[in-house]
Structures are given as structure tokens and as C-alpha cells.
Amino acid sequence: MDLASFLTSLLTSFVIFVALVLVFTWLSSRPGNAPVYYPSLLLRGLDPWEGRGRGTRSPVGWLRQALAASESDVVAAGGVDAAVYLVFLSSVLSILVFSGIVLLPVLLPVAATDNALERSIGLKNGKTAQNFTELERLALGNVQEGSLRLWAFLLAVYLVSFITYFVLWKSYKHVSNMRAAARSTPDIKPEEFAVLVRDVPMPPPDQTIKDSVDSYFRALHPDTFYRSMVATDHTKADKIYQEIEGHKQKIARAEVVYAESKTASKPEGTKPTHRIGFLGLIGKKVDTIEYCNDQIKELLPKLEAEQKTTLREKQQQAAIVFFNRRSAAASASQTLHAQMFDRWTVEQAPEPRQIIWSNLSKKIYERQIRQVVIYAIVFLTVVFYMVPITAISALTTLEKLREKLPFLKVVVDQKEIKTVLQAYLPQLALIVFLALLPSLLMFLSKSEGIPSQSHTVRAASGKYFYFIVFNVFLGVTIGSTLFSALTTIINNPPGIVKMLANSLPGSATFFLTFVALKFFVGYGLELSRLVPLIIFHLKRKYLCKTEDDVRAAWAPGDLGYNTRVPNDMLIVTIVLCYSVIAPLIIPFGVAYFALGWIIAKNQVLRVYVPSYESNGRMWPHMHTRIIAALLIYQTTMVGVILLKKFYYSTVLVPLIPISFIFAYICHMRFYPAFAKTPLEVVQHDVKETPNMDAIYTAYIPACLRPEKLEDVDIFEDAQSHTTSRAPSI
């Protein structure tokens, strides 16, 4: 790509971004769009327009407000997890800013004043062949082999590495303090008074699993044990419960429709009806309100009977155990309770809303086997993802479509349609596969037997990171012949360094454009929220009948860490690897993370609502993957400078073990406080005496929850009923 094409692409992306910001400014100032642009404020009972005046109509009004917000404001709006994500963005931004201050004024002149590209091309008919661009002249490729100028690039690798170590250390310490502050607050949180117990051994015939858990923990923690709740297989009860809730929603919608049908000329109105057959298209037509009321009356006794059966006969070998002090729960979660490691496994309890009940009963050996199998599947998916894409692309060629679906011949033989299909069918197959990939990785992570939603997100995020680094960064760098490259790597693992060193410089311009497109167009769409806006208005006009329907239509969800963090990590990897090879990428990286930080902060304060709170548990995974990107960068730079026949490149080799040592020291110093909650953090008193019944009730699944708080004792007694022995799961 020549300089003119690059500038055209950059200018186009910038114009799109400015247009999207102006669209956001106009649309967000309209009161009817408040549920799309300010849902977080509305859910917290705040007025989106209070104290803002005309400032919100300025294209930079939102910017001033986001910059003025403190970290405590972010925590109050989006939780510690959102604040930690902003720390991640600001940390990478700091690394790039500090690196760019030195690298740009030093490396750009060093590269621009050399002439390796002209020498390598040579003279043709006495004239210099200008087959390189001005952008390439500003990169490492323009420095001659063996030149002493390469010392500047070599030392720059050390500079970037040590800046990264410094920033990551400060950030890890800051996040650790932030997590400790969140865990030591006097607010009462149910998960701080509970532990999760798995691998519960089968009790004797005259006891239920609950009786066994109670007697075991009462003996070991006589002063602090409160009570326990045994996990149950409540799948059937939940199905009945969801049916009842569905009928209640239908009644609410039908009543609204019925009320709207009453007019002055027809005061009796028209009662809504529907068919009870397949998808409501066939079958007997019935009065919706009467039918749903009859169904609820019929299902309620079934639910009550199933609740009793579930509590008595479907107990599983896992439990939530409650303590009357949070320091006692923290101590219990860190204590080895049983002599054998595969019995009475105790860990911190997740938030009630995070628990994946179906995974609690999985035994430790099953979890380990599942993890190995899932990792093998993910490895094959990461490495050989082109196999299904190629297969789908082959099946979606026009020839195959004409052969398998003859009735399409009339359509695909049209010249205009044929041209479009030939251009987009293979790409469409790739887009569909990549769109389904995050859901696939979430499903695989959940299948490992992970007990909480936040842990599942972290696991899926890690898998997605390695996928996009391998298939986007390495795939684009090495080229389309990824399979042949893979064969070379398998036969000669060290060969990947030389392969990357040969290929990276040639892809610099592509990645410059890629990063610019990501931050201008990507963040412009994020800020403008055009797609959610259109979907909301369509739902409100054609589908929503009740206030609950409207609230569901504008429910914003959370930040989506399982895809957002890996995509940011891809940019970290790209910018680090090219920071010395093509220093011009640094300003683009700075723009990406600066815009990302301010827009994410705005969205956290106004839009997104957290679906869980893990108190920054994602940070160690972010830190580890930044180190992984740094190692890729350091290893590649050894090969790149070595290919320049600059044999002092071996001076860079010590950086690789230094990075491993740094990661190890950070892990030993900070990680234990993330894996477990320190007792000195939770020893502070809570602001009021905890209501243990309310804490206990918070963990009861909705389909089993008693209607009144005083019925909790009845719920617990049902689990202790000994008329039948719980089956082995």
C-alpha cells in the first residue's frame, strides 16, 4: 500500500468516526433514546439530564463528563471488574506513551536517513526502481545489514520491555489494593459468608447428604458454622417454574391488549386469543387470559410436588456452607479439610447470580478429564480452524450450489447475482464461523465443570486470545499458507522465529491500517450504539406490550469481557511487535487505547450493567497475556535483528528469561490474594448484624425459593428428610 492509499484509508476511517460521534451527540440528546444511551443511569434511579444542561448536546460534552469521573464513580456504576478493565487499558496506554516518547524521535530519523531499500532493489537501466513506499522508508527494513544503527533498535527493545515491567508492576499493585478495598467494605455480601463444598462423600444409609455436610462442618467449625444448602438437580422444577413465568408474561401482555381494545364505541373490548398448537399457528383457538390462568393453576401443584421431590430425593454431592462471620468463611475456604484430596474440596463461594448449578456435582476426576479433553478440542480448533472454513467454502461455491440445489440455477445464473455471490460467499462462511466462535468457546469452558459464570468468562477469554493471536496475527503475518507454515513449525520449532522475522516487516502497513480501522470505526460504532438503537425501537413498536417487555428490549448487558479483552490483547500484541520494526504504529496504538479508555469509561458510567462481580479476578489473566505478547515481541525481535546480520542481536536473548522471572515474581507476590481472600482484608466489622436468613435465601434457586423469608427453615428441613437416600451422582 502506497502512502496516498494509506492516507486515504486513514482519512476515510476518521471521517466515519467523526460522523458517528455527531450522530451519537444528536441521538443521545433525544429523550426517547434515553433507554439506549443511559440504561445504567435509569436502572440506578438517576436522571440522565440532571445537572447537564446544554453541555450534553456538545460533541465533546460526554468526553468532559467521562474525564471528570473518578475511579470510585466507575466502581459505583460498573463494579470493580469494570474499573480493572479501565486499568488494563490505561496501563497499555502508559506503556505505549512512554515508549513512543523515546522511540519516535530516535528510531524514525535513524531509519529514514539510511538507504537499505534502494540498495536491495538495485539499479535498473541506470534508474532507481522505486518499488517501496515512504512508510517502509520509516521502518527497520530501511536500515542496512550489519549497520551500527541497529544498536538503536536493539536498545529500544530493552526500553520497551522495562517500561512494560514497570507499568505492569504498578498496575498489579494498584488492582490488588482495589480488590482488597472492595473485599473489606462493611457492606454485607452473601458470597463473603459462604464457601462452596464439592466432592462430598456419600453418607451412610440413615443420613441424607445434607445431614452429612451439617455434622461434618459443625464438628470442624463448631462456633462459626451456620447452616448448609445441598445442591440439587432441579432441572425439572426449573422447567415447570419457567412455564409458569411464561404464562404470567402472556397474561400481562394479553391484559394490555385487552385494555387497549376497549373503546367508546366498544366498551367491552375484544379478549385476545391464540392457538395452542405448534408455534401458535395450528390447533384450537383459546382465550389467552383464561387459558394461561388455567395452566398456572394446573402447574402450581406440580411445581410444589416437584420441589419436595427435588429437595428430598435429588440431592447432589456438593453444597453451599454458610458461616456467621465472613472471616470464618474466608478461613474455611483456605483450609485443607480432608486427608484425601478428592474428598471435601472447599473453595470460595461465587455470587448467587454466578453459580452454574449443573456443574457443582461433577467430581474432581471428571473435572480434570473434561479439562484435558476441552483443551485438546480448543487446540485443534485454534490450529486447524481453516479446515471447516475451507469445507464450508467448498460447499458454498456456485458450482456446488447448482449441483446440490438445482432450483437455485435460475438465480445463480444471473450475471449480476453470480458476481456478487462469487465475491462474498466464502467470506460469509468465515464471518458466520467467527461469529459463532465466542459462543462455542463459552460452551466449551462451561463444559469443563467450572462452577461460576465469571470463571467461565475468564476461561473463554483465554481460549479466544490464543485463537485470534494464532489465526489473525500469525495467520496474516505468515500468509495464507498457514498449513505449510505449521508443518515447518512442527518439524523445526525454532523455525517459527525465523519465519516471523522474515514475514513481520512486510505486514507493517496492513496492521497500521487494521489498528486505525479498529479504533476509528469500531469505537465509533460502540459509542453511537446504532444497532442497539434500531433493535430497541423495532421491538418497542412491534413486540413490546408491557413495561417488562420494554425493559427487556433495552437491557444493555455487560461489557462482554470474553470477546472484548482478547480483541484488545490482539492490538497489544500487534503494536508491541511492530513498535521497533515500524515505530509509526505507536501513535495508532496510543489512539486505540486512549479512545478505548475514554469510550469504555463513558459506556460503563452510562450504558453497561454488570451481570456479575468478581472484584477484579480477571486482572491476573490480563497480566499474563500482556506478558505473553511481550515474549512474542522479544522472541521475534531476536530473529528480526539477527536476519539483519547484526550478530549482537544475541544481547536480546536475556530479555526472554527476564520476562519469565518477572511474571513469576508477580505471580508469587500478588496472585495469592486474588486466588484467596486474605484474612486481614475480611477481619473488619460489617456495618450491621448480618441477616443470615437473607444470606441463605439468596442462594436458593428461584424455582425452589419459598415465598416468605420465614419459610427458610421449612426449606432446610425438607433437605434433611431421611425417608429416602440421595442417589450417587
Beta strands, then each sheet from edge to edge (+ up, - down):
strand 1: 123-124
strand 2: 127-128
strand 3: 194-198
strand 4: 225-232
strand 5: 273-275
strand 6: 285-287
strand 7: 315-323
strand 8: 345-348
sheet 1: 1+ 2-
sheet 2: 4+ 7- 3+ 8-
sheet 3: 5+ 6-
end
